[in-house]
Amino acid sequence: MPVLQIAVAVVLASVLLGFTFVKNVNYALAELRTTSAVSSLDGGELEMALQSINGAIAPASDVGRYHVIRAKNLNQVRASITNNSERNQLAIEAYEANGRAVASNPFDLFGRLHFAESALTLSMLGRSKKGD
């Protein structure tokens, strides 16, 4: 009986460690992709930055900072576009990304500040129902 209890404890501990390891690897990979996104954004490579941050969000969607960085990318892309329809769509996407940041961590002031800024941008574009 004690051997069975020890075996079950070892199996459960292994499963727990396995899940913890996978989660930590995902967060490390997401952080690496976020660093790449910020570097690409600073270098003016907007498409590469957007791909990198999307890759960071996929394994770690519960990190609000990644959504805020995605919104920042979208806003920089929006600044380089002259088509008003596309600019409005990117503003909405940035607003939604910042909304996901707030949803993932409602107590984070950084995410809330960017969300409010996105709402203000939408209201200045005449999209007041989103920016109320």
Secondary structure, 3 states (H helix, E strand, C coil): CHHHHHHHHHHHHHHHHHHHHHHHHHHHHHHHHHHHHHHHHHCCCHHHHHHHHHHHHCCCCCCHHHHHHHHHHHHHHHHCCCCHHHHHHHHHHHHHHHHHHHHHCCCCHHHHHHHHHHHHHHHHCCCHHHHC
